[in-house]
Amino acid sequence: MMKSNYHTHTERCLHATGTDEEYVLSAIKGGYQVLGFSDHTPWKYHTDYVADMRMLPDELPGYVESLRALRDKYAGQIDIKIGLECEYFPEYIHWLKEQIKEFRLDYILFGNHFYHTDEKFPYFGHHTDNRDMLDLYEESAIEGMESGLFCCLAHPDLFMRSYPQFDRHCALISRHICRTAARLHIPLEYNIGYVAYNEAHGLSTYPTPEFWKIAANEGCTAIIGLDAHDNRDLEDPTYYNRAVQEVKALKINVTDTLPMNRY
């Protein structure tokens, strides 16, 4: 299997460490053949809301320009893809599609972080502690996948960061999400970006074994994603190698590539 990672952030999101070039150099050192950048998308809000975990709209041109220059500089050593990690915000999707076309972005990851907009809805990873929020997570995940905009659903089990335990309701929404992904041929990301934190704090959030058993049973396809917020994540093979063995044990379909946009 080719070693690839399509989930890489930059300092522009305000919670990542390392320059763009440091991520590329670390990926080469870590043996990656493909490095996809998918920093948190900016949104051109209709209000004066300013998010604290994403770049601003006027930073997008510099993001693309920097990564294109690195793609040229390191051609032959690593294949750099340029994308974004985006939510499904129906009110703002038209603006996003304009940016995708203008900057000819390679791909868009679906990071289902908020229900319809972060201007007024809380982050699923911190506030999905009741069934109502689980239902909103499911609704948003399915609507987003059915939009046809996204090539992959990132951390599909994100809700387990705050939900107390994987119960029957979790199993139900997981089955619905997985069936939709399988029907639409959208890979689910086996996200290992939180594993080190979990181990350091004695937590168990995601990847959630119960979710991934359902995904395997429903015929889903998995792709391993680092969700790198520090360039050094790309140099340490520990969690990536472990993830390879975990998805192998699940007997789930695995891919190392994502479909790119066509222009």
C-alpha positions as CSV (number, residue, x, y, z in Angstrom):
1,M,0.0,0.0,0.0
2,M,1.3,3.4,-0.9
3,K,2.0,5.7,2.1
4,S,-0.2,8.7,1.7
5,N,-1.9,11.3,3.9
6,Y,-4.6,13.7,2.7
7,H,-5.3,15.3,6.0
8,T,-2.7,17.9,6.8
9,H,-3.2,21.3,8.4
10,T,-1.1,24.5,8.5
11,E,-0.4,27.3,11.0
12,R,-3.2,29.3,9.3
13,C,-5.9,27.4,11.3
14,L,-4.4,28.8,14.5
15,H,-4.0,25.4,16.2
16,A,-1.3,23.8,14.2
17,T,2.5,24.0,14.3
18,G,5.1,24.0,11.5
19,T,5.7,25.8,8.3
20,D,4.3,24.5,5.0
21,E,7.7,23.4,3.9
22,E,8.4,21.7,7.2
23,Y,5.4,19.5,6.6
24,V,6.7,18.6,3.2
25,L,10.2,17.8,4.5
26,S,8.7,15.7,7.4
27,A,6.5,13.8,5.0
28,I,9.5,13.0,2.8
29,K,11.4,11.9,5.8
30,G,8.5,9.8,6.9
31,G,8.4,7.9,3.6
32,Y,5.1,9.4,2.2
33,Q,4.6,9.3,-1.5
34,V,1.5,11.6,-1.4
35,L,0.9,14.5,0.9
36,G,-2.4,16.3,0.7
37,F,-2.9,19.6,2.5
38,S,-6.5,20.1,3.7
39,D,-6.4,23.0,6.1
40,H,-9.7,24.2,7.7
41,T,-11.6,26.1,5.0
42,P,-12.3,29.8,5.4
43,W,-16.0,30.8,5.2
44,K,-17.2,34.2,4.0
45,Y,-19.8,34.6,6.6
46,H,-22.9,36.9,6.2
47,T,-22.3,38.1,9.8
48,D,-19.3,39.6,11.5
49,Y,-18.5,36.2,13.1
50,V,-14.8,35.3,13.2
51,A,-13.9,31.7,13.8
52,D,-10.9,30.8,16.0
53,M,-10.0,27.6,14.2
54,R,-9.7,28.4,10.5
55,M,-7.9,30.7,8.1
56,L,-9.6,33.9,6.9
57,P,-10.9,34.2,3.3
58,D,-8.0,36.6,2.4
59,E,-5.5,34.0,3.4
60,L,-6.7,31.4,0.9
61,P,-4.7,32.8,-2.1
62,G,-1.5,32.7,-0.1
63,Y,-2.2,29.1,1.0
64,V,-2.6,27.9,-2.5
65,E,0.3,29.9,-3.8
66,S,2.6,28.5,-1.1
67,L,1.6,24.9,-1.7
68,R,1.9,25.2,-5.5
69,A,5.5,26.5,-5.1
70,L,6.3,23.6,-2.8
71,R,4.7,21.1,-5.3
72,D,7.0,22.4,-8.0
73,K,10.1,22.5,-5.7
74,Y,9.7,19.0,-4.5
75,A,8.4,17.4,-7.7
76,G,9.9,14.0,-8.1
77,Q,10.3,13.5,-4.3
78,I,6.7,13.7,-3.2
79,D,3.3,14.3,-4.8
80,I,1.6,17.3,-3.2
81,K,-2.2,17.7,-3.4
82,I,-4.0,20.9,-2.5
83,G,-7.4,20.8,-0.8
84,L,-9.4,22.0,2.1
85,E,-11.3,20.4,5.0
86,C,-14.8,21.8,4.9
87,E,-18.1,21.5,6.7
88,Y,-21.4,21.2,5.0
89,F,-22.8,24.7,5.4
90,P,-25.7,24.9,2.9
91,E,-25.9,28.7,3.2
92,Y,-22.3,29.1,2.1
93,I,-21.7,26.2,-0.3
94,H,-22.2,28.4,-3.4
95,W,-19.3,30.6,-2.2
96,L,-17.1,27.6,-1.5
97,K,-17.8,26.2,-4.9
98,E,-16.6,29.4,-6.4
99,Q,-13.3,29.2,-4.5
100,I,-12.8,25.6,-5.5
101,K,-13.2,26.6,-9.2
102,E,-11.1,29.8,-8.9
103,F,-8.2,28.1,-7.2
104,R,-8.6,24.7,-8.9
105,L,-8.4,22.8,-5.7
106,D,-7.6,19.1,-6.0
107,Y,-10.0,17.8,-3.4
108,I,-12.3,18.6,-0.5
109,L,-12.4,16.6,2.7
110,F,-15.7,16.6,4.6
111,G,-15.0,17.5,8.3
112,N,-18.4,17.4,9.9
113,H,-17.6,19.7,12.8
114,F,-20.7,21.8,13.1
115,Y,-24.4,21.6,12.1
116,H,-24.9,24.0,9.1
117,T,-22.8,26.9,10.5
118,D,-20.4,27.5,13.4
119,E,-21.9,31.0,13.8
120,K,-24.6,29.6,16.1
121,F,-24.1,25.8,16.5
122,P,-21.5,24.2,18.8
123,Y,-18.6,21.9,17.8
124,F,-19.7,18.3,17.6
125,G,-16.5,17.1,19.2
126,H,-17.2,18.9,22.4
127,H,-21.0,19.0,22.7
128,T,-22.3,15.8,21.2
129,D,-23.3,14.4,24.6
130,N,-27.0,13.8,24.0
131,R,-29.2,12.1,21.5
132,D,-30.4,15.3,19.9
133,M,-26.9,16.3,19.0
134,L,-26.1,12.8,17.7
135,D,-29.2,13.1,15.4
136,L,-27.9,16.5,14.1
137,Y,-24.5,14.9,13.5
138,E,-26.1,12.1,11.5
139,E,-28.3,14.5,9.5
140,S,-25.4,16.8,8.7
141,A,-23.1,13.9,7.7
142,I,-25.6,12.4,5.4
143,E,-26.7,15.7,3.8
144,G,-23.0,16.5,3.2
145,M,-22.2,13.2,1.6
146,E,-25.2,13.4,-0.6
147,S,-24.2,16.9,-1.8
148,G,-21.5,15.4,-4.1
149,L,-19.0,18.0,-3.0
150,F,-16.7,15.8,-0.8
151,C,-14.3,13.0,-1.7
152,C,-14.1,11.6,1.9
153,L,-15.8,11.8,5.3
154,A,-13.0,12.7,7.8
155,H,-13.2,11.3,11.3
156,P,-16.7,9.9,10.9
157,D,-16.7,8.9,14.6
158,L,-15.9,12.4,15.8
159,F,-19.0,12.4,18.0
160,M,-17.3,9.9,20.4
161,R,-15.0,12.7,21.6
162,S,-17.9,13.9,23.8
163,Y,-20.5,11.1,23.8
164,P,-20.2,9.1,27.1
165,Q,-20.3,5.6,25.6
166,F,-21.1,3.8,22.4
167,D,-24.7,2.8,22.9
168,R,-27.6,1.6,20.7
169,H,-28.3,5.1,19.5
170,C,-24.6,5.5,18.4
171,A,-24.9,2.2,16.6
172,L,-28.0,3.3,14.8
173,I,-26.6,6.6,13.5
174,S,-23.3,4.9,12.7
175,R,-25.1,2.4,10.5
176,H,-27.0,5.1,8.7
177,I,-23.8,7.1,8.0
178,C,-21.9,4.0,6.9
179,R,-24.7,2.8,4.6
180,T,-24.8,6.2,3.0
181,A,-21.0,6.3,2.5
182,A,-21.0,2.8,1.0
183,R,-23.9,3.6,-1.3
184,L,-22.2,6.8,-2.5
185,H,-18.7,5.2,-2.7
186,I,-17.3,7.8,-0.3
187,P,-14.3,6.6,1.8
188,L,-14.4,7.0,5.5
189,E,-11.2,8.3,7.2
190,Y,-9.6,6.1,9.8
191,N,-8.4,9.2,11.7
192,I,-5.4,8.7,14.0
193,G,-4.8,12.3,14.8
194,Y,-6.2,12.0,18.4
195,V,-4.6,8.7,19.4
196,A,-1.5,10.2,21.0
197,Y,-3.6,12.6,23.1
198,N,-5.9,9.7,24.1
199,E,-3.0,7.6,25.3
200,A,-1.5,10.5,27.2
201,H,-4.7,11.3,29.0
202,G,-6.1,7.8,29.4
203,L,-9.0,8.4,27.0
204,S,-10.7,6.4,24.4
205,T,-12.5,8.5,21.7
206,Y,-11.7,7.7,18.1
207,P,-11.0,5.6,16.1
208,T,-13.9,3.9,17.8
209,P,-13.8,0.1,17.4
210,E,-17.6,-0.3,17.5
211,F,-18.0,2.2,14.7
212,W,-15.4,0.6,12.5
213,K,-16.9,-2.9,12.9
214,I,-20.2,-1.4,11.6
215,A,-18.3,0.3,8.7
216,A,-16.7,-3.0,7.8
217,N,-20.0,-4.9,7.9
218,E,-21.7,-2.3,5.7
219,G,-19.0,-2.6,3.0
220,C,-17.4,0.8,3.5
221,T,-13.9,1.8,2.3
222,A,-11.4,3.2,4.8
223,I,-8.4,5.5,4.2
224,I,-5.9,6.3,7.0
225,G,-5.6,9.9,7.8
226,L,-3.1,11.6,10.2
227,D,-5.0,14.8,10.7
228,A,-1.5,16.3,11.1
229,H,-1.4,19.5,13.2
230,D,2.4,19.2,13.8
231,N,4.8,18.5,11.0
232,R,6.6,16.0,13.3
233,D,3.5,13.8,13.2
234,L,4.6,12.8,9.7
235,E,8.0,11.6,10.9
236,D,6.8,9.2,13.6
237,P,5.6,5.9,12.0
238,T,4.1,4.5,15.3
239,Y,0.5,5.3,14.9
240,Y,0.4,5.0,11.1
241,N,1.8,1.5,11.3
242,R,-0.6,0.5,14.0
243,A,-3.5,1.8,12.0
244,V,-2.4,-0.3,9.0
245,Q,-2.7,-3.4,11.2
246,E,-6.0,-2.3,12.7
247,V,-7.7,-1.8,9.4
248,K,-6.3,-5.1,8.2
249,A,-7.8,-6.9,11.2
250,L,-11.1,-5.3,10.4
251,K,-11.1,-6.8,6.9
252,I,-12.4,-3.6,5.6
253,N,-11.8,-2.3,2.1
254,V,-8.8,0.1,2.2
255,T,-7.6,2.7,-0.2
256,D,-4.5,4.9,-0.3
257,T,-5.9,7.4,-2.8
258,L,-8.8,9.8,-3.0
259,P,-10.6,11.0,-6.2
260,M,-9.4,14.4,-7.4
261,N,-11.6,17.2,-8.8
262,R,-11.8,17.4,-12.6
263,Y,-11.7,20.6,-14.5
